[in-house]
Amino acid sequence: GDGAGVVQAVTADGGARAWRWTGATVDGVVAGGAVVAIVVGAEVIVVDAATGLGLTRWRTSGGDRPRVAIATRGVDTRVAALEDGALVVRARARAWQPVAATAVDGTVAELFAYGDRFAVALADGSLYLVADDGAAVAAGAVAAGWQPRGDRAVVVGATATGDATVVGVDARGIPRMTATLVGARAA
């Protein structure tokens, strides 16, 4: 190829090209709400999902490639990125200025949005749910492989006998759903 990175959006009614973004490379793309975040090295470029027009951009000071998640909160779109050992949340309603920053003490396995909030899963299996003010609440369960499912964070695991288990926690970290599927095996 020519060494260029391309992100292209197509229309839902026929697949015609709606817009095209071209840059030096593309290391990641995350879409949510009315925006698309494009990760290029240590830089995050946020564009309008309908038009592709640039809305904001920032670069991590440490030069690391940030992980990004997007959540819609009411009429506001928020973008969370892991930057220099912290989860930084920026709000469109505040001209993309940071509205919260939370230090992360551990190796991050995953960053994701669930419902209208963000969560950070660590390599040790712990899950931290981040409130609007940046306060982190530990989920009431520890397991590897947390995933967003609507307004819950869920994990599928196995019991000591190998039966599949499912745990779902709410935005406060409280387990609201648990199930053991006897005879089923977790993949």
Summary of the structure (lengths in Angstrom):
residues: 187
radius of gyration: 18.1
end to end distance: 37.0
largest distance: 53.2
contacts: 565
relative contact order: 0.10
helix: 2%
strand: 59%
